[in-house]
Amino acid sequence: MKHIFIINPKAGKSDHEKETISFLKKYDGIIDYEVYVTKYKGDGERFVKDYLSKASADEKIRFYACGGDGTMNEVVNGCFSHKNVELASYAIGSGNDFSKNFGDLENFKNLDKLINGTPKLVDCLRVNGRICMNIANCGFDGEVTYLMQKFKKLPLMSGPFCYYLSAFTALLFKVNQYMKVKVDGKVIHDSKAMLIAIANGYCYGGGFYCCPEAKVDDGLIDICLLNKISRFKAAPLVKVFKAGKHVNNPKLSKTVTYVRGKTVELESNKKLAYAIDGEVFKDKKLSVSILPSSVEFVVPALEK
């Protein structure tokens, strides 16, 4: 098997490039491996597509996404549909939410365990033509993520302050937006809403348990929609939402809609910010479908 380590030097709070390359030297002559360091956003996807275009279809290849959920999203979009490929997540990013579906996240920070890990078939989502491993979210939190990308380009804009400024701005102007949502062809919502999470995994945003009942191998999409709410009630709701205590909560029965299905169609009267594994886009429509058992995802070996 060929092992390809794709390192995003901008993932997380520090550059892990040198320590990862140094660690891998212990495997010289033991495994067949190579390292690629991405140079710009989208370079991971480009590299994987180019690599596979030249590789033999009979050669087993394991790609290690060394970064966060965004890095893994690039890699899976580069290798999706190739039957000879496995995907591993070396969780050195800031969120790494998809890997949390498999137990202790620390196991995904151990390269020995990953190299000796075994693949497990998991589902994916197709969102407007793009592959999504974890969650597509739209509405208030999509706007926060979109604003963060804009604000962080400003001078002296730190991570926490950037988040709070983005959240405050979204609370002022983007708390509720119109969404018409269909699940398996049936309309479940046709008015303003705070947000919607369309999920394969159960958490996003570094630990917001939006769909706590989701499973990555059940062939279903979990959909959580928060109905229209005032900005004064939005702030306390976020704490409950983050903890995953909003589902089956009698106090929130009129606020939370939680269903499952295999397809989701969303329409709005204007472009909405939405995120796919944390990567932000804008559109008036979202089309989402489940892709059951479509990726071989490496689960770390626990005995190493």
N, C-alpha and C positions, 0 to 999 in steps of 0.2 A: 504494500500500500504506500502511496505517496502522501506525505503530510505537508500541507501548505499553510504557513502561518502568515496571516494578513494583519499587520499591525497598524492601527490608527494612532499616530503619535499625539493627536489632540484629544483623545478620549480620556475621561476622568480628570483628576486634579493634577496629575503629573505624567510626564513622558516615560512610558514603560519600555521604549524601544531597546535601549542598551541592556537592561536587566533581562529582558526576554531572550534576546540573542545570546547573551552570556550563559543563561540557564540551559539553552538548547544544545550547547557544546557538549554536555554530558551524554547526549544522544548521538554524537558523531559516530558513524559506523554501526549504529544499532538500528536506527530507522532512516528511511530515505526522506529527507525533508529539505525545504527551502523557505526563505523568509522574504516577504515583500512588505515594504513600508509605504502606505498611501501618501500621496502628495497633495490631494485636494478632495473636496467633497464629490462623491461619486466615483472616485478612482478605484475603490475596492470592487465595485460592480464591473467597471470596465476591465480591470485586470483579470477577474475570474472568467468573464466571457471570452476574453482573448486567450487565456490559458487553455480553456476547454475546447476552443476551436482548433487547437493544435494537438491536443492530447488524444490518445487512443481511447475509443469507447469501451475497450475491455479493461483498461487500467483503473483500479479502485483508487479514488482520491478522497482525502479528508481535508476540508478547508476549515481552518481555525479562525474565527472572527475575533481578533484581539482588540477589544474595545467594549462598547456598550450596545444597546439595542439598535441604534442607528447604524453601527458598523455591521452588525449581523444582518440588518435589512439590506444593506448593499450587497453582501455576499450571497444571501439567498436569492436575490433578484438576478444575480449573475449566474448561479448554478441551478436554478429551479428547472425541473423536468429532466435533468440528466440522471439516469438511473444508476450510474456508477459512482455517485457522489454522496459523501456524508458531510454533515455540518456540525461543527463544535463551537462552543462559545467560551472563550477565555475572558471571564467577566472582570475587566479592568476599567469599565466605563463608569459613569455616574449613576446609572439606573439599573441596568441589567435585569429588568423586570421579567422577561420571558423565562430566564433560567430559574427564577424563584418558584416556578411551577413544579420543580423537581426536588424540592427539599432545601437543604442548607446551601446557601449561595457560596459559602466558603469553598465548597468542593469544586466550584467552577473557577476558582482562583488558584487552583493547584494543577499545574501543567502535567505532573506525573499522573494524577488521576484521570485527566482528560486524555492523555496519550494512550492510557490503558483502558479507556472507557469503551462502552459498547453502544451501538446505535439503537434508537427506538423510533418507530414510525409515529409521527405527529401530524396533526392537521395544520393547514394554513388558510389564510383568507386571500381572496383576490379582490382588491379594492381599486375600482376605476382602472383595471388592467395591471395594477402593480401588486406584487406579492407582499403580504403582511404576515409576520410570524405571530405577533402578539395582539395588538389592539389598534383599531381605528377609532378616533374620537373626534367629535365635532361639537361646536357651540362655544360655551364660555371658556372651557379649558383649552380648546383649540385656539381661541383668540389670545389667551394668555401666552401660549407657546409662540404664536405668530409675533406678538408684540415683543417678547423677549429677544427674538432674533433681530428685531429692529433696534431695540434699546441697547443691546449689548455692544453694538458698534460705536456707541457714544463714548467719549472719554470719561475715565474714572467711574465706569459703571460696573460695580462688583456683582457677583452672582446673586447673593441674597437680595441686595437692593434692587437689582434688575427684575427679579421675580416679583417683589412687592409692588414696584412701580407698575409692572405689567398687569398684575392682578387688580390694583386700584383703578387703573385706566379702564380695564375690562368691566369692572363693577359699575363704573360711571356710564359707560356707553354700550356695553355688549352683554348685559346680563341675560336677556332673553331674545331669541331670534326665531323667525318662522321656520317650521320644518313640517313637511308632510312625509310620514314614514310608513312604508309598507314592509311587512315581514311575511315571506312566502305568499306574496300577492294580496295580503289582507292589510287594510289601513289600520294602524294602531294609534296614530296621532296625526292631527291636522290643525295645528295652531302653533303659537309660540312655545318654546321650550328653553330651559337653561342649557342642557347639554345632552348628548347621547354618546354612550360607549358601545361600540360594536366589537365584541371580544372573542378571541380564541383562548387567551390566557386570562388570569383573574386580576392582575394589577398592572398599573402603569404609573408614569410620573414619579418614579422613585419610591413607590409604596402606597399608592392610592388604590384600595381594593374595591374598584368599581363594580366588578362582576365576581364576587367571592365564590360563586357556585360553578364557575366555568372550569371546563376540563379540556386539555389540549389534544385529546385523542377520542372524543365522543362523537365526532362527525356533526357537531352542532355549533351554531353561533349563539352566544349569550348577548342579549341586548338590554342595556339599562338606560332608560330615559328619565331625566328629571324634568318635570313639567314646569311651566311658567311660575316664577317665584319673585317676590320683591327683593331688591338689593339688600334690604335690612335683614331678611330671613336667609339670604344666601350665605353669608359669612358663617353663622353657626352650623348650617347644613354641611358645609365643606368638611368640618371636623368629623361628623358622623359618616359622611361619604368616604373619607380617607380610611377610616377604621373598618369599612365594609359592614356597618351596622344599619344600613339603610334598607336592606332587602328583608322582606317579611316583617317590617316594622309597622305596627298598627298606627303609630302616630304619623307615619309618612305614606299611608295608603293612597292618598289623593295626590301625592307629589311624585312617587316613584312608580314607573312602569317597568317590569322586568319580565321578559319573555325569551323564548328560544326559537330558532328556526334555521333554515338553510340558505335563505337569501334575504337581503335587506336592500330596499330602494329608498333613497332620501332625496327630496326636492325642496328647494327654497326659492324665494323670489329675488334673491341676490346672492352673490358669492359669499360662502361661509368659509372660515378657516377650519381646516381639519388636519389631523396628524395621523400618519401611518408609522407606527413604531417610533414616534417622536419626531419624524420628519414632516414638516408643515407644507401644506398646499392650500389653494383656494379654488372653489368651484361651486356651482349652483346645484350640482347633482352628485350623489354617491351611489355607486352600484357595487354591492358586496355579495360574495358567494363563498361557501365553504369548500375547501379542497381537502377531502378526508385522506388521511394516511399518505401524505404527499411528500414529506421530507424525512430523511433519516437523521435524527438529531442525536448527538452523542451524549450519553449520560455518564458522568464520571465514575470510575471504579472506586468503590468505597474502601477496599482493603489496602490501597496504596497510601 
